[in-house]
Amino acid sequence: MSVRVSLVAAARSSALLAERFEDDRPLDHAGWHEIQLTAHTLLPLGAAELRYCSPTPRSRATGEALGFAPMAQPALRDCDMGRWRGWTLAEVAAREPAAVDAWLADPRSAPHGGEPLLAFISRIGGWLDTRPACDGFIVAVAEPAVVRAALVYALKAPPATYWNVDVRPLSRVTLTGAPGRWSLSLEAASG
């Protein structure tokens, strides 16, 4: 039996260049506005049998604003960025350029003292693989990094692919399958 999991990227809590590692700020004004503009396309996902979210304020607020009443899932938390938590990539690159280079080049490295990229992708894949098969489907509102990790895992892509996946706020992707056998499902736009 297969399961269908729709992942929705949380609305934003800051401008793209101001995004911080493990950002736990709530939705900003632009994030709320984006929800108002796109909610009609995402509301049908509220019919999901199971509704989850990352434990971050912006993921919870996005799920609540869409009427999903999601359950927070600790396994869907963002990558643990250790001492880089709260910094932007530009700030880290200015302070620790060699460490950033190592982190980007080797998915097993964790120069920040947190979670290596490979472990993060595996954790998200483990969550995906343990979703119960249900008659309906599952929806999860998560940080864009979580959605990227799920895609890399589901497609069995090399970990470096993670850096080439762009997940915009409130974008949606659906994965269908079973543990270890996932397919990406692209859906036609509805009018």
C-alpha positions in Angstrom: 0.0 0.0 0.0 1.3 3.4 -0.8 1.0 6.8 0.9 0.7 10.3 -0.5 2.5 13.1 1.3 2.1 16.7 0.3 4.8 19.0 1.7 4.1 22.7 1.9 6.9 25.1 2.5 6.2 27.5 5.4 5.5 31.1 4.6 8.4 33.4 5.1 9.6 35.1 8.3 12.2 37.3 6.7 13.5 38.5 3.3 15.5 35.8 1.5 18.9 37.5 2.1 18.0 38.0 5.8 17.2 34.3 6.4 19.1 32.9 9.3 20.1 29.3 10.1 17.4 27.7 12.3 15.4 30.9 12.2 12.7 30.7 14.9 11.1 34.0 14.2 7.3 34.2 13.5 5.8 35.0 10.1 6.5 38.5 8.9 4.0 40.8 7.2 5.0 39.6 3.8 4.5 36.0 4.9 0.9 36.7 6.1 0.2 38.5 2.8 1.5 35.6 0.8 -0.8 33.2 2.7 -3.8 35.4 1.9 -2.9 35.4 -1.8 -2.3 31.6 -2.1 -4.5 30.1 0.6 -7.3 29.2 -1.9 -4.9 26.8 -3.8 -3.7 25.1 -0.6 -6.9 24.9 1.4 -8.0 21.6 -0.2 -4.9 20.0 1.5 -6.8 20.5 4.9 -8.8 17.4 4.0 -5.7 15.3 4.6 -6.2 12.4 7.1 -3.0 13.4 8.9 -1.7 17.0 9.2 1.8 17.8 10.5 4.2 20.7 10.7 7.7 21.5 11.7 8.0 22.7 15.3 9.0 26.3 14.2 6.7 29.3 14.8 6.4 30.0 11.1 5.5 26.4 10.1 2.9 26.2 12.9 1.5 29.6 12.0 1.3 28.7 8.3 -0.5 25.5 9.0 -2.9 27.2 11.4 -3.6 30.0 8.9 -4.4 27.5 6.2 -6.8 25.7 8.6 -4.8 22.5 8.8 -4.6 22.4 12.7 -1.3 20.5 12.3 0.5 18.4 14.9 4.1 19.5 15.4 6.6 16.8 14.6 10.0 17.1 16.2 11.5 14.9 13.4 10.6 17.7 10.9 12.7 20.3 12.6 15.3 22.2 10.6 18.9 21.1 10.4 20.8 21.6 13.6 23.3 24.3 12.7 25.2 24.3 16.0 27.0 27.6 16.7 25.8 29.0 13.3 22.3 29.1 14.6 20.8 32.6 14.2 23.4 33.7 11.7 22.9 34.4 7.9 25.1 32.5 5.4 26.8 35.8 4.6 27.7 36.4 8.2 29.1 32.8 8.6 31.0 33.1 5.3 32.7 36.3 6.5 33.6 34.8 9.9 34.5 31.2 8.9 35.0 31.0 5.1 37.0 27.7 5.2 34.3 26.1 7.4 31.6 27.2 5.0 33.6 25.7 2.1 34.0 22.4 3.9 30.3 22.3 4.9 29.2 22.9 1.3 31.7 20.4 -0.2 31.3 17.5 2.2 27.8 16.3 3.3 29.3 14.4 6.2 31.0 17.5 7.7 29.6 19.6 10.5 32.1 22.4 11.1 29.3 24.3 13.0 29.2 21.5 15.6 25.6 20.6 14.6 24.1 18.1 12.3 25.8 17.1 9.0 23.8 17.5 5.9 23.8 13.7 5.3 22.3 13.1 8.7 19.7 15.8 8.2 18.6 14.2 4.9 18.5 10.8 6.5 16.4 12.0 9.5 13.8 13.6 7.2 13.8 10.4 5.0 13.3 8.4 8.2 10.2 10.5 9.0 8.9 10.0 5.5 9.5 6.3 5.5 7.5 5.9 8.8 4.3 7.6 7.7 1.4 5.3 8.0 -0.5 4.3 4.9 -4.0 5.9 5.1 -7.0 6.0 2.8 -6.6 9.7 2.3 -3.3 11.5 2.3 -0.9 13.4 4.5 0.1 17.0 4.5 3.0 18.6 6.3 4.0 22.2 6.5 7.7 22.4 6.9 10.8 24.7 6.6 12.1 24.9 3.0 15.2 23.1 4.1 13.1 20.1 5.3 11.3 20.0 1.9 14.6 20.0 0.1 15.9 17.2 2.2 12.8 15.2 1.6 13.1 15.6 -2.1 16.8 14.6 -2.1 15.9 11.5 -0.1 12.8 10.5 -2.1 14.6 10.8 -5.4 17.7 9.0 -4.1 19.7 11.9 -5.4 23.3 12.6 -4.3 23.4 14.8 -1.2 25.0 17.6 -3.1 21.7 17.9 -5.0 20.4 19.6 -1.9 22.1 22.8 -2.8 20.4 22.9 -6.3 16.8 22.6 -5.1 15.1 25.9 -4.6 12.0 25.8 -2.4 10.0 29.0 -2.3 7.6 29.9 0.6 4.2 28.2 0.2 5.3 26.0 -2.6 4.0 22.5 -2.6 5.3 19.1 -3.7 3.7 15.7 -3.4 5.5 12.4 -2.8 3.8 9.1 -3.4 5.1 5.7 -2.4 6.2 3.5 0.4 9.4 3.3 2.5 12.4 3.5 0.3 10.3 3.8 -2.9 9.1 7.3 -3.5 8.0 9.1 -6.6 7.7 12.9 -7.1 4.2 13.8 -8.3 3.8 17.1 -10.2 0.3 18.3 -10.3 -1.4 20.4 -13.0 -2.3 23.9 -12.0 -6.0 24.3 -11.2 -7.9 27.3 -12.3 
